[in-house]
């Protein structure tokens, strides 16, 4: 059932959930897809674990969110530039989390888990993560080239003056 993309890119995930059954289901499914999965029961342990491992994707159960989730979501950005945050919520809980889709949350994972949708979301997230890692590398490379270019220009100018007389 797992595709080549899951075997090629071993992404590390964090699941934050008070619900043992949901957490166990997610860990079992995600591990089966080839992810490295860490899991905790509360948001404080989640932030601590995230700080240690800087997970690419964080799945948060809606019941573990604080009263002002935006502050909680921003805390992840302290330790990693663009973490992918997903909220797991039932259909009835969706209106509570929709406002966070614009800025802080990448997607909503509807509960109870639906295998077809979960497979689609996971493939999209892994592809997004791989693209973002490549993009970050290219940005860093371009920055380094921009910093080194003046040195090379100065060196070439000095060599030309030395040889040119």
C-alpha positions in Angstrom: 0.0 0.0 0.0 2.9 2.4 0.6 4.3 4.1 -2.5 7.9 4.7 -3.4 7.9 8.3 -2.2 7.3 7.1 1.4 10.3 4.7 1.1 12.5 7.3 -0.4 11.9 10.1 2.0 11.7 9.0 5.7 9.8 12.0 7.1 9.6 12.5 10.9 6.1 13.2 12.2 4.8 14.3 15.6 1.3 13.3 16.8 -0.2 15.3 19.7 -3.4 13.7 21.0 -5.1 13.0 24.3 -7.3 10.3 22.6 -5.4 7.0 23.0 -7.4 5.3 20.2 -6.9 8.0 17.7 -3.3 8.4 18.5 -2.7 4.7 18.2 -4.5 4.5 14.9 -2.5 7.4 13.5 0.8 6.0 14.7 0.0 2.6 13.3 -1.1 4.0 9.9 1.8 6.5 9.6 4.4 4.0 10.7 3.0 1.6 8.1 3.5 4.3 5.4 7.2 4.5 6.4 7.2 7.6 8.6 9.2 8.0 11.8 6.4 8.8 14.3 6.8 10.4 17.7 3.7 10.9 19.8 2.7 12.7 23.0 -0.5 13.3 25.0 -0.4 17.1 25.6 0.8 20.2 23.9 3.6 21.0 26.4 5.2 17.7 25.7 4.6 18.2 22.0 6.5 21.5 22.0 9.3 19.9 23.9 9.5 16.9 21.6 9.3 19.2 18.6 12.1 21.4 19.9 14.3 18.3 20.2 13.5 16.7 16.8 12.1 19.6 14.6 9.5 17.3 13.0 8.5 18.1 9.4 4.8 17.5 10.1 2.8 17.9 13.3 -0.7 16.4 13.7 -2.6 18.0 16.6 -5.9 16.7 18.0 -8.3 19.5 18.3 -8.9 18.6 22.0 -5.3 19.4 22.8 -5.4 23.0 21.5 -5.3 25.9 24.0 -7.9 28.6 24.1 -5.8 30.7 21.8 -4.3 28.3 19.3 -2.5 30.9 17.2 0.1 31.4 19.9 0.6 27.6 20.1 1.1 27.3 16.3 3.6 30.2 16.3 5.6 28.5 19.0 6.5 25.8 16.5 7.9 28.4 14.1 10.5 29.4 16.7 12.2 26.0 16.3 11.5 25.4 12.6 10.9 27.8 9.8 7.8 26.2 8.1 6.5 23.3 10.0 3.4 21.6 8.5 0.7 21.6 11.1 -2.5 19.6 10.7 -5.4 19.6 13.0 -7.4 16.4 13.5 -11.1 17.2 14.1 -14.5 15.7 13.6 -16.9 17.2 11.2 -18.7 19.0 14.1 -15.5 20.5 15.3 -14.5 21.9 11.9 -16.0 25.4 12.3 -13.7 25.9 15.3 -10.5 25.2 13.3 -11.4 26.7 9.9 -10.0 30.2 10.8 -6.6 28.7 11.3 -6.3 27.4 7.8 -5.3 30.7 6.3 -2.2 31.4 8.4 -1.2 28.7 10.8 -2.5 25.3 9.7 -1.8 23.5 6.5 -4.8 21.2 6.6 -7.5 19.5 8.6 -7.6 15.8 9.0 -11.2 14.7 9.4 -12.1 12.2 12.0 -12.9 9.4 12.0 -10.0 8.6 9.8 -10.7 7.8 6.2 -8.0 5.7 4.6 -8.4 7.2 1.0 -8.3 10.8 2.2 -5.4 10.1 4.7 -3.4 8.5 1.8 -4.0 11.6 -0.4 -3.1 14.0 2.4 0.1 12.1 3.3 1.3 11.9 -0.3 0.7 15.6 -0.7 2.5 16.5 2.5 5.5 14.4 1.7 5.8 15.9 -1.7 5.4 19.4 -0.2 8.1 18.6 2.4 10.6 17.4 -0.2 10.0 20.4 -2.4 10.4 22.8 0.6 13.7 21.1 1.6 15.0 21.5 -2.0 13.9 25.1 -2.0 15.6 25.8 1.3 18.9 24.3 0.0 18.7 26.3 -3.2 18.1 29.5 -1.3 21.1 28.8 1.0 23.3 28.0 -2.0 22.3 31.2 -3.8 23.0 33.2 -0.6 26.4 31.7 -0.3 27.2 32.4 -3.9 26.1 36.0 -3.4 28.4 36.3 -0.4 31.4 34.7 -2.2 31.0 36.5 -5.5 32.5 39.9 -4.4 35.6 38.0 -3.1 36.1 36.3 -6.4 35.6 39.5 -8.3 38.2 41.3 -6.1 40.6 38.4 -6.6 40.2 38.4 -10.3 40.6 42.2 -10.4 43.8 42.0 -8.4 45.2 39.2 -10.6 44.4 41.2 -13.7 46.2 44.2 -12.4 49.2 42.1 -11.3 49.5 40.4 -14.7 48.5 43.5 -16.7 51.2 45.6 -15.3 
